[in-house]
Amino acid sequence: MRYRLAPLLLGLGASAGLAAAVPVGATSVRIRASGEQLLQLAERLLSSGDPAKAKSILLLLSGDPNADIRNEAKFRHAKLLVGEGQTTRAALLLREIIDDRPDAAPVRLELAGLLDKMGDQEGAWRQVRAIHAGGLPPEVARIVDRYSEALRARRLFGASFEIALAPDSNINRATRSDTLGTVLGDFQIADDGKEKTGTGVALNGQAYRRFSLGMNSSLLVRVGGFADLFPDKQFNEIAADIGVGPEFNLGRDRLQLEVGATQRWFGQEKFIRSARIAATFSHPLGGLTLIRLNGSAWLVDNQRNDLEDGKTFSGQVSLEHALTPTTGIAGSLGLQRLSAKDPGYSTTGWRGSLTGWRDMGRMTLTASAELGRLHADERLILFPHKRADKYTRFSIGATFRQLQIGGFAPVARFSFERNKSKIELYDFRRRRAEIGVVRAF
């Protein structure tokens, strides 16, 4: 494609190597140039200290029908934006190139470094694993490995926010049964105690601040929370959380320690208060896989039922693996033990999950499945059986980056949840949809 340029190039003349000098007194000039020539011109403008005109040319070339020209212009523009501190716009441009050319390893490296500086280290490592999944010549693989070792920069402050409209078939996770079986016979369950449908607003947010401790370590302070809000306030669920602890970079590994506290409300009233200590260790297995080990211990105060107060211990192992530059899978297996004041509320359980994702152009599809089991130590005095649950959850979702506005893209999710229990109070089905916006890279 050849371009006809007007006042933008006035005064550049032969320095561009594209035309003769502009006549004295001229008020406009038209130059016919190819995309390759304009990329050269943009480079000369940068070298001569005129980034504004260079950026104008790169913006023009970002719509070129030739993918090589278009993506090269976006890549150079993104690097200019990084230099100006416009990291979100730069990340969006790099993501557009990857959507068009998933095998563009240099672009993924650039995005990985940018995400890491923005505080999204998990996203950065995911890009590095995608590079390895594409298959690299040995000399390029060594460069990527060295880059991975250097991927340790940290953004000192960051925040994220998500909002979605959420139709829900069971906003209170309650049973649909009309009766509750007890040792005294069947009791009727009031309408307020059975499942309710509704459409609410789902909010989720987090902010953090890092303080350098030197020697490849930092102190992370984090606050976050979520809220599911419905027209009927008695079904509102809200949680607020704070955590603080050091992070250590140990070669290719990372260790995070944390102490924290969480307060949850249900129906506008205090529900559960808890305090915790936790540790997470991450280790890459080659270039395609990351293993993560997590352990935590909680003190739980149920503010509605003292018999459910107690201690919770949990552990989880998870793996994330890149199959190709555009496809990946992740799996996890976790165990949890709750020791409550009343043995009837004391439980032991496990959950396992498998998640897959695939980039299809500028859309990302995700699907996941989760299974779990839970058993109580003893039966509660009112019920004829000990609690025994079988839990399943399936979900699918899609992010549409082609519709992004201001760094955010629409997202749609649908999930089905089923908990089969010998105790009717814990037996429920739930279908939930979310239509909202998330970060587009």
C-alpha angles and dihedrals in degrees: 000000000000124000132214109214125193133179093349091079097038109134096018093097120155092350086083092054089227105095144004120278115290112258116252111265094019115149098194141010134198120209127184110216140161125237091254091053092049091052087054090048092051089052091052091049090053091049090050092051101256106120094158094065091040090054091050090055093047090050089052092050093048087081096049113133089225104089093208093054093041095050095043089053091050091048093052091044090052091054090051090051091050089054089053092050095249094133098158094055090045092051091050092054092048090049090053090054092049091049087055097039112022091179094059097120097177090054092050089050090052091048091047092055091046094049090049091053089049090056098256099118094157089057090047093053090046089059091050091051090050089055092054091046090060092065118249135206110252094253092051091045089056090053091051091048091052090048090051090054089053094048095106107106115126134208108227096215135022144153139192134193136186130186128185141169106239124196106193131188094203113026094171098042089234134151125267091212118116094211139044117215114225138163086261094053134268117330123202115245114224118236091250089060095055129081118291129198123217147143118241144160119264116208126186128174145158139183129187142183126201126205118196116238095181127235094074093305138109141179115243122204114188136180125183147143149165138226134198104196125190135180088250101064095201088078098049114126119199133172133184124191138184128187136175133182147121128280122208128196107210104184104287092348131083130207123195124188123187145176116195150153135222133197121194129191129194122189091001090298130105111267116167131005120190143171125202149182118208142174131197126191121191125193129173116227102208117312100305106047137057123193121199128190121196132182131175143171123205138193106212126201113188102201094199100045122027091194088071093056114114149100128303126201123187140173132185139184120197136180130199120193132182111220096180133348088273103034133060143160135208132192135185140183123195137181126202134187124191117191106193132180090253113052088217089069094042109104143178120202148154137209132194128189140186123198131182133185137186132189112222107184106298094345128084120205122199134185131178142177128198130190130184147166131206132185131185122224095230139000120263111249092247097053130069094220139043113252112267119171135188111198129194132171131178127184141174129189146167135206116207107206093170087075097048120145124188094349095310129103133197117260131191125194135176126189138179120203129188129180115183112197138172086225112069093215090067097040112102148142124213136186119187135178127192126195113180148108133283136172110293100224 
